[in-house]
Amino acid sequence: QVRLVESGGGSVQAGGSLRLSCAASIYGYCRNVMSWYRQAPTKEREFVSSINRDGNTRYADSVKGRFTISQDNAKRTVYLQMNSLKPDDTAMYYCKTEACDYWGQGTQVTVSS
């Protein structure tokens, strides 16, 4: 059974940091590319970052230089280190396995000014 479980969200002030985790009970090709997305109230869900098996990464322009995606293959966990957080980063953050189109339940990040 595929499971993606996000954790690490919370409330911080602008300029603060959080590290999100996505524990992924997935195997095989489903694990090829793992991504983070976010959705703010009244907005469309948007891509944040992704990482493939080889460690190649992609970022949305809005988070480049502030967020870092990484993975621990032994733990089947993907991380999103978020630094210099801004109020515009406030959203529900979701983990996704791109190849198999599975989503986690999300973890809330709230950044106050």
C-alpha positions as a Markdown table, in Angstrom:
| # | Residue | x | y | z |
|---|---|---|---|---|
| 1 | Gln | 0.0 | 0.0 | 0.0 |
| 2 | Val | 1.4 | 3.4 | -1.0 |
| 3 | Arg | 1.6 | 5.9 | 1.8 |
| 4 | Leu | 3.1 | 9.4 | 1.9 |
| 5 | Val | 3.1 | 11.0 | 5.3 |
| 6 | Glu | 4.2 | 14.6 | 5.7 |
| 7 | Ser | 5.3 | 16.2 | 8.9 |
| 8 | Gly | 7.3 | 19.2 | 10.2 |
| 9 | Gly | 4.8 | 22.0 | 9.4 |
| 10 | Gly | 4.1 | 24.7 | 11.9 |
| 11 | Ser | 3.9 | 28.4 | 12.6 |
| 12 | Val | 6.9 | 30.6 | 12.3 |
| 13 | Gln | 7.7 | 34.3 | 12.0 |
| 14 | Ala | 9.0 | 35.7 | 8.7 |
| 15 | Gly | 12.7 | 34.9 | 8.3 |
| 16 | Gly | 12.4 | 31.7 | 10.2 |
| 17 | Ser | 13.0 | 28.1 | 9.1 |
| 18 | Leu | 11.2 | 24.8 | 9.0 |
| 19 | Arg | 12.1 | 21.4 | 7.7 |
| 20 | Leu | 9.3 | 19.3 | 6.2 |
| 21 | Ser | 9.6 | 15.5 | 6.0 |
| 22 | Cys | 7.8 | 13.1 | 3.7 |
| 23 | Ala | 8.0 | 9.4 | 4.7 |
| 24 | Ala | 7.2 | 7.4 | 1.6 |
| 25 | Ser | 6.2 | 3.8 | 1.7 |
| 26 | Ile | 6.6 | 3.4 | -2.0 |
| 27 | Tyr | 8.8 | 1.1 | -4.1 |
| 28 | Gly | 10.1 | 0.7 | -7.6 |
| 29 | Tyr | 9.5 | 3.3 | -10.3 |
| 30 | Cys | 7.0 | 5.1 | -8.1 |
| 31 | Arg | 10.0 | 6.4 | -6.2 |
| 32 | Asn | 11.7 | 7.9 | -9.3 |
| 33 | Val | 10.8 | 11.5 | -8.8 |
| 34 | Met | 9.4 | 12.9 | -5.5 |
| 35 | Ser | 8.0 | 16.4 | -5.3 |
| 36 | Trp | 6.7 | 19.0 | -3.0 |
| 37 | Tyr | 3.7 | 21.2 | -3.9 |
| 38 | Arg | 1.8 | 23.8 | -1.9 |
| 39 | Gln | -1.6 | 25.3 | -1.9 |
| 40 | Ala | -2.6 | 28.6 | -0.3 |
| 41 | Pro | -6.2 | 29.4 | 0.5 |
| 42 | Thr | -8.0 | 30.5 | -2.6 |
| 43 | Lys | -5.1 | 29.6 | -4.9 |
| 44 | Glu | -4.2 | 26.8 | -7.2 |
| 45 | Arg | -1.9 | 24.1 | -6.0 |
| 46 | Glu | 1.6 | 24.9 | -7.3 |
| 47 | Phe | 4.9 | 23.1 | -7.7 |
| 48 | Val | 7.6 | 23.8 | -5.2 |
| 49 | Ser | 10.5 | 21.4 | -5.7 |
| 50 | Ser | 11.4 | 17.9 | -6.9 |
| 51 | Ile | 14.2 | 15.4 | -6.7 |
| 52 | Asn | 14.9 | 12.3 | -8.6 |
| 53 | Arg | 16.8 | 9.1 | -7.7 |
| 54 | Asp | 20.1 | 10.5 | -8.9 |
| 55 | Gly | 19.6 | 13.6 | -6.6 |
| 56 | Asn | 18.9 | 16.0 | -9.4 |
| 57 | Thr | 16.7 | 18.8 | -8.1 |
| 58 | Arg | 14.3 | 21.4 | -9.5 |
| 59 | Tyr | 12.8 | 24.5 | -7.8 |
| 60 | Ala | 10.1 | 27.0 | -8.4 |
| 61 | Asp | 11.6 | 30.4 | -9.0 |
| 62 | Ser | 9.8 | 31.7 | -5.9 |
| 63 | Val | 11.7 | 29.4 | -3.6 |
| 64 | Lys | 15.1 | 29.2 | -5.3 |
| 65 | Gly | 18.0 | 30.0 | -2.9 |
| 66 | Arg | 15.7 | 29.6 | 0.1 |
| 67 | Phe | 14.4 | 26.0 | 0.0 |
| 68 | Thr | 16.5 | 22.9 | -0.3 |
| 69 | Ile | 15.1 | 19.5 | -1.2 |
| 70 | Ser | 17.0 | 16.3 | -0.2 |
| 71 | Gln | 16.4 | 12.6 | 0.4 |
| 72 | Asp | 17.5 | 9.8 | 2.5 |
| 73 | Asn | 17.0 | 6.7 | 0.4 |
| 74 | Ala | 17.6 | 4.3 | 3.3 |
| 75 | Lys | 14.8 | 5.9 | 5.2 |
| 76 | Arg | 12.7 | 6.5 | 2.1 |
| 77 | Thr | 12.2 | 10.0 | 3.3 |
| 78 | Val | 12.3 | 13.3 | 1.3 |
| 79 | Tyr | 13.0 | 16.6 | 3.1 |
| 80 | Leu | 12.3 | 20.2 | 2.3 |
| 81 | Gln | 14.4 | 22.6 | 4.2 |
| 82 | Met | 12.8 | 26.0 | 4.1 |
| 83 | Asn | 14.8 | 29.1 | 5.2 |
| 84 | Ser | 14.1 | 32.8 | 5.1 |
| 85 | Leu | 10.4 | 32.1 | 5.1 |
| 86 | Lys | 8.0 | 34.8 | 4.0 |
| 87 | Pro | 4.3 | 35.2 | 4.7 |
| 88 | Asp | 3.7 | 34.3 | 1.0 |
| 89 | Asp | 5.0 | 30.8 | 1.8 |
| 90 | Thr | 2.0 | 30.2 | 4.0 |
| 91 | Ala | 0.2 | 27.2 | 2.5 |
| 92 | Met | -0.6 | 23.5 | 2.9 |
| 93 | Tyr | 2.5 | 21.6 | 1.7 |
| 94 | Tyr | 2.0 | 18.2 | 0.0 |
| 95 | Cys | 4.4 | 15.5 | -1.0 |
| 96 | Lys | 3.8 | 13.7 | -4.3 |
| 97 | Thr | 5.2 | 10.7 | -6.1 |
| 98 | Glu | 5.2 | 11.9 | -9.7 |
| 99 | Ala | 5.4 | 8.6 | -11.5 |
| 100 | Cys | 2.4 | 7.1 | -9.6 |
| 101 | Asp | 0.5 | 10.3 | -8.9 |
| 102 | Tyr | 0.1 | 9.7 | -5.2 |
| 103 | Trp | -0.3 | 12.5 | -2.7 |
| 104 | Gly | 0.2 | 12.8 | 1.0 |
| 105 | Gln | -2.3 | 14.4 | 3.3 |
| 106 | Gly | -0.4 | 17.7 | 3.6 |
| 107 | Thr | 1.2 | 19.6 | 6.4 |
| 108 | Gln | 0.4 | 23.3 | 7.2 |
| 109 | Val | 3.0 | 26.0 | 7.1 |
| 110 | Thr | 2.0 | 29.4 | 8.5 |
| 111 | Val | 4.4 | 32.3 | 8.3 |
| 112 | Ser | 3.5 | 35.5 | 10.2 |
| 113 | Ser | 5.0 | 38.9 | 9.4 |
